[in-house]
Amino acid sequence: MQGARRHAELGDVDHACSSAGEAVPSIAAARSARDRRRLADLRAKVNTHRHAAVAALDEQVRALIARAGAAKVPP
């Protein structure tokens, strides 16, 4: 998630979303509240952009939420 955050800070939405998307399966498997919070924070940061990569990340996050019972990752 650190790489994704760095890309987002630099305005590189494509790479930020791609890096975060690669981390979603690990975040889901680890069930780490800290990583889920970081993912939610990154998602909030990139959601200000209308970009296909943002939509793809949102789909992955929605799937994570569904698997987690919608309790751990804020919308």
C-alpha positions as CSV (number, residue, x, y, z in Angstrom):
1,M,0.0,0.0,0.0
2,Q,2.9,2.4,0.5
3,G,3.7,2.3,-3.2
4,A,0.1,3.0,-4.1
5,R,0.0,5.9,-1.6
6,R,3.2,7.4,-3.1
7,H,1.8,7.1,-6.6
8,A,-1.4,8.8,-5.5
9,E,0.5,11.6,-3.8
10,L,2.3,12.2,-7.1
11,G,-1.0,12.3,-9.0
12,D,-0.4,9.0,-10.8
13,V,-3.9,7.6,-10.4
14,D,-3.3,4.7,-12.8
15,H,-0.4,3.3,-10.9
16,A,-1.9,4.1,-7.5
17,C,-5.0,2.1,-8.3
18,S,-3.0,-0.7,-10.0
19,S,-0.8,-1.1,-6.9
20,A,-3.7,-0.9,-4.5
21,G,-5.6,-3.5,-6.7
22,E,-2.7,-5.9,-6.5
23,A,-2.8,-5.5,-2.7
24,V,-6.5,-6.2,-2.3
25,P,-6.2,-10.1,-2.2
26,S,-3.5,-9.8,0.5
27,I,-5.5,-7.3,2.5
28,A,-8.5,-9.6,2.3
29,A,-6.5,-12.6,3.4
30,A,-4.7,-10.9,6.2
31,R,-7.8,-9.3,7.7
32,S,-5.7,-6.4,8.9
33,A,-7.7,-3.4,10.1
34,R,-4.8,-1.1,9.5
35,D,-4.4,-2.3,5.9
36,R,-8.1,-1.9,5.3
37,R,-8.0,1.6,6.7
38,R,-5.1,2.4,4.4
39,L,-7.0,1.1,1.4
40,A,-10.1,3.1,2.4
41,D,-7.9,6.2,2.8
42,L,-6.3,5.7,-0.6
43,R,-9.7,5.0,-2.2
44,A,-11.0,8.3,-0.8
45,K,-8.0,10.1,-2.2
46,V,-8.3,8.8,-5.8
47,N,-12.1,8.9,-5.8
48,T,-11.9,12.6,-6.6
49,H,-10.7,11.5,-10.1
50,R,-13.0,10.3,-12.9
51,H,-10.8,7.6,-14.2
52,A,-11.3,4.0,-15.4
53,A,-8.6,2.8,-12.9
54,V,-10.6,4.3,-10.0
55,A,-13.7,2.5,-11.1
56,A,-11.8,-0.8,-11.4
57,L,-10.3,-0.3,-7.9
58,D,-13.8,0.4,-6.6
59,E,-15.1,-2.9,-8.0
60,Q,-12.2,-4.8,-6.2
61,V,-13.0,-3.0,-3.0
62,R,-16.7,-3.7,-3.2
63,A,-15.8,-7.4,-3.7
64,L,-13.6,-7.2,-0.6
65,I,-16.4,-5.6,1.4
66,A,-18.8,-8.3,0.3
67,R,-16.4,-11.0,1.4
68,A,-15.7,-9.3,4.7
69,G,-19.4,-8.9,5.4
70,A,-19.3,-5.2,4.8
71,A,-18.0,-4.6,8.3
72,K,-14.4,-3.6,7.9
73,V,-13.9,-1.4,4.9
74,P,-15.8,1.9,4.8
75,P,-17.5,2.9,1.5
